[in-house]
Amino acid sequence: MPRPSKPRIIGVKPEISNFKPRGIPSKKLKSVNLALDEFEAIRLADYEGLSHEDASVLMNISRPTFSRLVEKARVNIANFLVEGAELIIEGGNVEYRDCGCSNCKEGLPASRMERRNHMCPTTSK
């Protein structure tokens, strides 16, 4: 029996969670699901430009797990684009840590253990 997965840390909830081609009703479209942890992995790696090592620490997962999430998310996004499907962002075993600050990327501590317990300098009290 596999061990239960621990929740992945999500820093930002997507403002929009549903995308579809214009002019086609949702009922006629195939849907592609993107889990919230996959969305966060794409946001950290591709949008924020973090290394897989730094991003995996922020999500509280291993670097290989983070790389698998990014790969799976890219496949789902490619399916959405190529097939003209509807993209739905939802689900997954996640926990929100509200830190929408851009300082985290530049202010990550050097050691891995310190990064794991990193608190945003602008939102921590």
Long-range contacts (C-beta under 8 A, 24 or more apart in sequence): 5-93, 6-60, 6-61, 6-93, 7-60, 7-93, 7-94, 7-95, 8-37, 8-40, 8-59, 8-60, 8-61, 8-92, 8-93, 8-94, 8-95, 9-40, 9-58, 9-59, 9-60, 9-94, 9-95, 9-96, 9-97, 10-36, 10-37, 10-40, 10-59, 10-94, 10-95, 10-96, 10-97, 11-40, 11-43, 11-44, 11-58, 11-96, 11-97, 11-98, 11-99, 11-100, 11-104, 12-40, 12-43, 12-100, 13-96, 14-39, 14-89, 17-88, 17-89, 17-90, 18-86, 18-87, 18-88, 18-89, 19-80, 19-86, 19-87, 20-85, 20-86, 20-87, 21-84, 21-86, 24-84, 26-86, 29-84, 29-85, 29-86, 30-83, 30-85, 30-86, 31-85, 31-86, 31-87, 31-88, 32-76, 32-79, 32-80, 32-83, 32-85, 32-86, 32-87, 32-88, 33-76, 33-88, 33-89, 33-90, 33-91, 34-73, 34-76, 34-77, 34-80, 34-87, 34-88, 34-89, 35-89, 35-90, 35-91, 35-92, 36-89, 36-90, 36-91, 36-92, 36-94, 37-69, 37-92, 37-93, 37-94, 38-69, 38-70, 38-72, 38-73, 38-76, 38-92, 39-73, 39-89, 40-94, 41-66, 41-69, 41-70, 41-73, 42-70, 42-73, 42-74, 42-77, 45-70, 46-70, 48-105, 49-105, 50-105, 54-105, 54-108, 54-115, 57-108, 57-112, 57-115, 57-116, 57-118, 58-104, 58-115, 58-118, 60-116, 98-123, 99-123
